[in-house]
Amino acid sequence: MIVVPYERLGASTLRAVVEEFVLREGTDYGDQTISLDTKVTQVERQLQRGEVVITYDESLETCTLMRERDYRSWLQKKP
């Protein structure tokens, strides 16, 4: 698994990756309804701050987002 710098993705590709992740994650916000655009913007800001990274699994040919600290932890456990 490798990190794909979000800056290397075109705007529409980045948006599609983040949207797919947000829709897949299915989060419960209680009584609040949060729009897809707001959720996408929140994730994009996390990417910009370095809190979240885009990862690509070469063997599965898939990408996902994960917290940067979780990625670092995964790297340390990797044989």
C-alpha positions, 0 to 999 in steps of 0.5 A: 500500500502506498500513499498517493499525494492528493495534489497529484490528482485532478480536481474531478478525480479527487472529488470522485475519490472523496465522494466514494469514500464518504458514501461508503463510510455511512456515518451517523450524525444523529439529528443533524443532516449534513450534505454530501458537499459539506462532508466532501469539503470536511475530508478535503480539508483533512487531506490538506492538513495531512490528517488523512491520506489517500492510499492505493493497494497495488495488489487489489488495485483499489484506493481508500482514505485513512487517517495518517496516524493509522497509515504510519501504524500500519507501516510499522507493523508491516513485515 
